[in-house]
């Protein structure tokens, strides 16, 4: 119906390119106005306004469209309403500026029912009404923007809209995200919805010649293209690596043009030319370095990376260029202009030492501040959830709960898994793997896709990681109001290529699309600042995803996890890299000291000093300490001490299950077992089932620990609490 009715617009469009004659134009315009659902007075006013507009045309306009393009800027500034009949009847094609300046949706309402624009409006209203996460005002903006695009692009059908068309409106609150979702719902786009930033960045990767042409001076473009083509075939075709190397070479060629203009070919570069690049690069790096507020203004290792790329370029060039028939043969210099010895000058050793010291200080700060950030995120999420329970229909409360949840979930996911941020963003529900031990027990593993070293790995899912994955799955299903995590599209912004459509875990954080890496970074930074985290010097600590990875490595090292196990969990090629993230802290020193003193203690007092205490000894001990009664557990942490587990006692090494709480544990085990059976029947995702099974195991462990206590010891413990 919509496409057929568009054929009625053909005579009006043909009139655009006819010789301009106001009388010839006016007759079909009057017919169009008469078809509008208006009262006679409004029709008469529209005719009169059009007649006045056509009365004195500018000279030199051969066609109606040319005349319109001349007068349109003046109409936009003064009275865009006067051109209503001409462009709503498709007699002229307005620009986007004109379409954005008028009330298109109001004008479309009075068009005849068979008009394509009116039919498109009705379809969009229905589609936008099905988008649960959109506000009424946002839905109106989406319909308005779609109609403006159709008028400005001269479309008769919604199916003609493209991704490029959605980039036309300026960034801001214009409803394009909701419009994108509505068009996906209508089948116009064969993909999942995208956010505005993703749409604007969704450009194909540039070729090597395009990258070279954008930054390399013309005399050196040929050798750079030839070398990068050889590098991509022999070493790596990673887009990010190629782009970084071309940028480093562009700095070198720019230096040659400025300091040695007599050198116009790569084969003429001599060591005396190349050595001057070191101080030039240091001076240039000072003008482009970022994060000076947290890293200072001293020289970084960025310049060293540039020099390594340039040295590798000349080394490869002198090697590959000697091969028979090599395309690089005509560009080979007489000697390698830049050597490793040249790179050792310039203060790079001091820069690396500053980087190491800054990282050590950062990990020390993380060890102190991470527990506070975790507690802050958990408390804020719980408060938002309670606020939502009091007002389930409150959109602001729903949005606040969703934002607070994702702040907590992202933090816990990265801290309990040690994943790189790109690895976390590419997790799907299909990556939760279920395994059976020979004794019948079940455990779960998490499959990590290849990233930095192009090697996949599998890590175990512990209690904390299992809980956060289960919570994420539950929230994503709640956002979509579905029984499973739906598949969505994702794009690798580093490689500029689309990733496979899959049920990604990190999606649905206010929009039906996958969460970007930049969004994860922004959330963690904002969370740490709001939590009041500080460096040792008092500056705000802005948490990054890689900081969570450092904290993961440090925690496991301090808990005596073997270094090779940590390397496997982190996906490192060797154990040396682990020591970059993991430092030795007072925790390790204290534990080592305790182990040494324990040996001395047993030498003096014999092994009997390490036996289990009697009831009398417990009473004497309880007189000098304060155990907190947590209901089913007794907490050994001193009163007022921060609890890193958020007062969750199950599985905590500081909490002793009470023997009197054994019936409670049995009832909880029975209840959780029934819930687990029901979850399996309804087909819950494996990650959520894993979390349920882990919770049952923790309850059984608590029951076992409670039953191990003798009656008199249990009585003494509970009396102390």
N, C-alpha and C positions, 0 to 999 in steps of 0.2 A: 504493500500500500504506500509506504513511505517513498520508495524508489519510483513507483509509477507516478505519484503526484508531483514528483520533481520535474517530470517532463513538461508540466504546465508552466514552468519558469523559463522554458527555452526561448519563447518570443521576447520576453523582457531582457534576457541576457544578450540576445542577438542585436537588440536595439542599442546596446552600449557602443558598438563599433560602427553604427550607421552614422552618416553625416548629421551633425548636430542641428536640429530644428526644434525649437521649443513647442511649436504647435503639434508636430508629429509626436513628440514625447508626451504631451499632456493628455491626449486621448486615452492611451492604455493606462496611464496613471490614474485617471478618473475611474476607469473600470475596476482597477485594483482596490481603490478606496471604497467603492460601493460594495465590494465583497466583504469588507471588514465588519465585525460585529460591534458597531458603534451606533450611537444615536445620530439623527440627521444634523444636529448642530456641530458635533465633532467632525463629521465628514466634511461639512462645508468649510470649517476652519482649516482642515488639512488640505483641501483643494486650493483655497486662497493662499495658504503659505507656500505651496509648491509653485503656483502661478507667479507669485512675487519673486521666488528664487530663480525661476527660469526667465524672468522678464529681461534682464540685462546681462547676457552672458559675456565673459571676457573674450577679447579678440584673440584670434589665432588658435582657437580650439576646434579641431576638425571633427571630433566625435564627442558623444555624451560623456564617456569615461574620462577623456582628457579634460573636459570642462569640470567634471567633478573633482579630479585630482588638484585642479588649480584652486577651487573655492573651498575645499575641505578644511585646510588649516584655519581659515577664518571662521567657518562654521563651528569647529571644535572650541575656539576661543570665545565665541559670542552666543550663538544660538543653534546648537546641534539639532534641536527639535525640528527645525525647518526642513531638514533632509530626510525626515522619517519616511514619507511615502516613497521616495526614490530608492532608498536602499532596503527597506522592508519588502518592497515589491520586486527586488533583485534587478532594478533597472541600472544600478551602478554597484560597483564593488568597493565598499569602504575599507579603509586601513584599520589595523588593530587599535590605533589610537582613537579613531572615531567610534569603533564598536565599544571600546572601554569607557567612553565618555557619555554614553546614553543608557537609558533604562531599557535594555533590549528585552528582558523578560516581561516587563509590563506591556511592551509593544506587541510581543508575540501572542499574548493572551487574546487579543482582539482579531487575530488572523482567522481565516475560515478553517473549519475543522480538518479539511483535507490538506492544508498547507504543511509541507515537510517540517518546518520549524516548530509548529505547534505540536505535531505528532512526536517529534524528538523530545520536546519539553515534557510531554505526558509520560513517555517511556522513562525518562531520567528521574522524574519524581517518584515513580514506582520503584526503580532500582535503588535510588538513594535511601528510600524508606526502609530497605532491607539491610542497610549497613548499621549495625547496632552501636558501633563505637563512635559514630558521627553525631554531632549536635544538630539541632534544627537549623541554627544559623549557618552551620557549615554545609548542610545539604542545600540550602538556598543559594549559597555562594557557588557550589558546584554546578547547579543547573544554570545559573547566570553566566558563569565562565564558559560552559559548553555552548550555549546559544551565541555568545559573542564570538567564539572561535569559528562556529559554523558560518556566521555572517561574514566575518573577516576573511575566511578561507574559501568562501563561496561554495559551501557544501550543502547538500540536500539530505544527507543521511549521516547518522552517527557512525556508521561503519567506515566512513571516509576519514575520520579523525585518526591521527598517527601520534607516535611518541614525540616526534619533532614538534607537532602542533601544541602539545602540552608544555613545551619549553618556551612558548611565546609569551605568556603572561609573566610579568615581573614577579620575583620571589616575594612571598608574604602570605597573608591570610586571604587567599583567593579561591579556596576550595578545590584546587587541582588534585590534591591527594585523594579527596573523596570522589572526585570525578574519575580519577584513574581507577579506583576500586569499583565504581559503578560500571565503567566500560568493560572491566574484566568480568564483572558479573553478567553483563549483557552479551559476552562473547566477542566483543569488538577486538580486545587484545587477548591473544592466546598465551597468557602468562598469568602469574600472580601479581597482586598490586605492588606498586613501588612508591616510595616516598619521593618528595621533590628533589632532595639532594642526590638520590640514586638515579633519578631520571636525568638530571643535568650532567651527572658524571658518566652515564652509560654511553661512552664513546668507544669505538673500536681502538685497539692498540695501534700506535703509529709504527710504521715500518722503519727499518734502520736508516734508509736515506732521508726519511722525514725527520727523524730525531737528529740526525747529523746536520741537516740543512737548517734546523731551528737554532743551533747554537755554535756551530763550528765555522770559522772564517772560510771563505770560498777556496783559497789556494790549497787548503788541507782537507777538503771534504772528500776527495777521491780516495786518499790513503786511509782515512778514517772509515769510510764505508767498506772498503776492501778488507781492512783488518777486522772490523766487527762482524762481517759476513763469515770470515774464516773462524773467528772466535765462537760464534754461535753454532758452527758446525762441529768444531773440535772440542770445545770446553763446555759451554752452557748456553742454552737459548732462553734462559729465564729473562723475562721482560724487564724486571726491576734491575737485575744485574747489568744488562745491556745499557739501560738508561743511565745507570750510575757511572759506568765506565765512559760512556760518551760525554757525560758532564765533566768528568775529570780531564779527559783529553781536550775538551773545549776550553777549559781554563788554561791548559798549557799552550794551545795554539793562540789564544788571546794574548797570553804573555809574550809570545814570539812576535806577534804583530805590533805590540806596544814597545817592547824593549829592543827587538832586533828586526826591524822592518826589511833588512836586506835578505833575510832568510825567507824564501818563498816556496821552498820544497822541503819535504821531510828528509830527503837524502842529504841535504846540506846542513842538518843539525849536528853541532859538535858539542863535546862536553862543556866547553866554556859557555855555550849558549844555555845548556840545560841546567847547569849548576845555579845560575841566577834565578831559576824558577823557585828555589826553596824559600828565600826571603820574600819574593813576590807573593807566593802562595800564602805564607804566614800573614802578610799584611792584608791580603784579600779575605782570608778566612775570618779575620777579626771583624770585618764589615758585614758578614753574612751569618755569623754564629748566633744561635738562639738560646733561650733559657738562661740568659745572663743573671737573672734574679736569683736562681738557685745554684748555678754552676760557676758564677763569677765571670770576670772578663779576661782571665788568663787564657793563654793559647790552649787549644784542645788538640785531640788526635785527628780531627777532621782533615787537616792539611796532610798528615801522614798517609791517610787513605788515598788522597789525590796523588801523592808522590808514588805510592806503591802501584797504583793503576798505570801511571805514566811509565815507570820503570818496567813493569810487566809488558807494556805495549812495545817498547823498544827491544826488550829481550825476545819476545815472540816474533817481532818483525825481523830481527836479524837471524832468527832460526828458520822460520817458515819461508822467508824470502829466498833462502838458498836452495830450496827444493826445485827440481826441474819443472819448468812451466808454471811457476808460481806467479800469481797476479800481483804479488807484493814485491817482486824482484826489483822493479824500478824505483822503489821507495826506500830501500835499505840504506841507512847511513854507513859511513866507513867504520865507525866503532859504536859500541853501545854508549849513548851520551850520558845516561844516568845510572849509577850503580848503587848497590846497597850501602857502600861507604858514604856516599853523598847523603843518604837518608838518615844517617846517624847524627848528623849535625842539626842545628836549628832548635835544640831544646826539646826534642821529642821524648827523650827519656824522662825529663822532668814532667812533661805533659802526661805521660803514661803513669808516672808516680802520683800526680795529682788526681788523675782519674781513679786509680786504685784506692787512694785515701778517701776520696769522696764517696766511692761505693761502700767502703768499709763503714764510714760514718752513717751512710744512709741505712745500711742493714742494721746497725746499732739502733738507729732511730725507729726502724720498723719493728724491731724486737720489743721496744718499749711501747709503741703506739698502736700496733695492730690489735692487741686485745681490746683496747678502748674503742677502736673503730668498729670492731665486730659487735661489741656489746651495744654501741650506739645504733648501728644499723638494725640489729634484732629488736631492740626496744622500740625504735621508731616504727618498724613494720607492725609490731603487735599493737601499738597505740592506734595506728591507722586502721588496722583490721577491726579493733573494737569500735572505733568511730563509725566505720561502715556498717557494723551490726546494728547500731542505734538508728541509722538512717539508710536502709538498703537502697532507696531510690535516689539518693543524693549523688549527682554526677560528679561533683567536686570530691566527695569522699571516696567514690569509686576510683577516680583518677589518682587521688593521693595514695590510696592503698596499693594500686598497681605500681606506681612509681617507687614507693617505699619497698615493695616486695622485690622489684628488680634490682634495686640498690643492694639489698641483702643477698639476693641469690647470686648475682655476679661476683660479689666479694667472696662468698663462701665457695662458689664453684672454683674460682681460681686459687684460693688458698688451700683447698682440700685436694686439688688435683695436680697443681703445679704446671698446668698447661700454658703454652704460649697463647696469646690472645687470638691469633688466627686459627689455632687448633680448637679453641673453645667455641669460636663462632661457627665452625664447620661441624660441630657435633650434631648427630641426629639420633632419633630414638632407635634406629637400626644399629647403632654402635654399642648398645647395651647388650652384652653377650652373656648367656647363661651356661654354666659349666657344672658337671657332676663329678664329684670325687668318687674314688673306688668304694669308700665306706657309705655311699649314699647321700652324703651331704651336698648341698647346692651352694655355689658361690657365683658371683657376678663379676664380669670384667668389662672394661671400657676400651673400645677400639679407637685409637687416635690415628687420624689420616696423615699421610706423609706431608711434611711442611719444610722445615729448614734443610734437612739432610736427605730429603726424598726417601725417608724410611718410615714405615708405619710401625706402631708399637701397641701393646696392650697393657693396661695397668689395672690393678685390682680396685674394686669399688668398696671402700670402707663405710663405716657407719655415717660419718659426716657427709661424704660425697653421695652416698645412696639417698640420704634424706633430701639434699638440695636438688638432686635430679628428679626425685619424686615430686617435690613441691613445684618445680618448674613445669613438669608435664601437667600437673593438675591445674596450674594457672593458665597455661596455654590453652588447654581444653576449655577452661571456663571462659576465656576471652572469645574464642570462636563459637562457644556453645555447642561443642561437638563431643563425640565419644572417643576421638583419637586426635593426635597432633596431625594437622593437615600438611601435605607437602606444599612447599613454596619455593620460589626462585631465589637464587643468591648469586652474587657477582663477586669475583675476586678483583678488588680495586687495584691491587698491586700489579697483577698480570693483565688487567683490563679484559678479562674473559669471563663469560658466564659459567657458573658451577652447575652441577646436575640438580634438577628439581628433587627435593627430598624433604622429609619431616624434620626440619632443623629444630633444635631445642630452643635456641635463642630467637624467638619470634613472638609477635603479638604483644609487644610492650607499648600499647596505645595505637598501633597500626598493624594491619594484617600483612606484615612483611618481615623479613629476617633483619635482625639487629646488626648494624654495621660496627666495624672495629672502632671507628671514631666515637660512636655512641657509647660503647663500653668504656673507653678512656674518659670521656666527659663525665659519665656517671661516677666513676671511681674518684676522680679528682674532686668533684663537687661533694661527694660523701665525706672524704677525708677532711676537707676544709670545714664543712658544717659540723663535723665531730670535734673540731678544735685540735686536730693533730698538729704537732710542732716538731721542727728539727731541734737539735741541741742548742742552736744559736737563737732560737725563738721564731725563726721564719716558718710560715705555714708549710706543712708537709702535704704535698699534692701526690696522692697515691696513684701509681701507674700499674697497668696489668703486669708488667715485668717485675715490679716490686713484690707482688704476690708470689711470683715464682721464686724470687730470692728468699722470701720468708718461708716458703715451703721447704726449700733446700736447707736453710738454716735450722728449722725446727727438727727435721729428720736427722741432721747431723748431730744436733745436741741430744737427740733421743737414742744415740748410738746405732742408728741405721747404717749398715755398711755403705761405703762410698760408692762401690760399683752398683749397688741397688738403687741409690739415689740417682746415679747417672742414667740407669735404665728407665727409671720413672720419669725423668726429665727429658729423655730422648737425646742425650748428649753422645757424641762420638767417643769420648774418653772420659776418664775420671778427673783429668786435670781441669776440665771446664767447670766441674762442680765447685771447685775451690774458689772460682770467681764469685759465685753467689753465696757460698756457705762459709762463714767465718767462725772462729772459736771464741765463745763468749763465756761470761762468768758461770752460766749453767754448766758447761762442760768442765770448767775448772773446779767448781764446787763438787760435782759428782766424782771427779777424780780424787779430790781431797778426801771426800767421805769414804771412798773405797779404800784409800790408803790408811786412814784412821781406823776403819773397821778391822783391818788386818792387825794393827797394833793393839786394838781393844781386845780382840779374841786371844792374842798372845798373852795378855795380862790376866784377863778374867775367864778364859776358856770358852768353849762353845755354848756352855749352859746359859751364858748371858743373852744369847739370841733366841732362847726358847719362847713359846707363847706365854703371855702374862697370865697370872691367876686372877681370880675375882678380887682378892685383897689388893693386889698390885694395881688393878684397874681403878679401884676406888681411890687409892693414893694418887694415881696419875690424874684422875678426873678432878681432884681438888685443885690442881694447878693449871688446868686448861678449860676452855669453854667450847663444848661441842654444840653445834646448831642442829636443832631438830627440824628436818625438812619434810616431816610427815611419814614417808616410807623409808627415809634414809637419815643417817646422822652425818653431818658435814664436819670435817676436821679443819677446814680453813678458819683462820682467826676471824672473829666478828669484825665486819667492816672491810675485810679483804675482798678485792675484785674477783668475781667468778667469771672465768673466760668461757664457760659453757652456758652462760645465761641462766644459772640455777636449774639446769637439767641434770639430775643426779644419776640417771641410768648410764652405766658405763664409765662414770667418773672415778678416778683413782683416789680422790679425796673423800668420797662418800661411802659409808658402810651401810648396806641394807639392814634394816631392823628385823629381828626374828619375829617380832609381833606383827610385822607387815606381810608375813608369808601368805596368809589367806588373801590379802589384797593382790599380791603378785599372781596367785593362782587364778583368781577371777579375771585379771587383766590378760593373762595368757590365753584363757578360754575365749574371752571376747575377741582378742586379736586373731586367734586361730579361725574363729567363725568368719570374721571380716576378710581374712586372707582367702578362705575357701570361696566366699562370695565374689571376691575380686577376680579370682581365677575363672569362675563361671562366666562373669560378664566380660572377660577378655581385656582386662586392664593391661596397659603397657608393661613390658618386662621390668623397666626401671622402677615403676611404682610398686610392683609386686616384690621386687628386691628389697625395697625400703621396708615393706611390711614384714618380710621374713627376718630382716636384720633387727627390727624392733622386738620381734618375738624372741630372738636369740638373746638380746640384751635382758629381757625380762626373765628368761630362764636362768641366765647367769646370776642375776640379782637374787632370785629365789634360792639358787644353789649356795651362794655366799651367805645368805641369811640362815639357811638350815645347818651350815657348818659350825655355827657358834654354839658353844655349850650354854646351858640355861643360865648358869651363874654369871658367865661373862656377858651374855646378852642383857641380863638384868642390870649389870653394872654399867654397861654402855648406855642403855636407855635412861638410866637414872642420871648419868652425867649429862645427857642431852637435855 
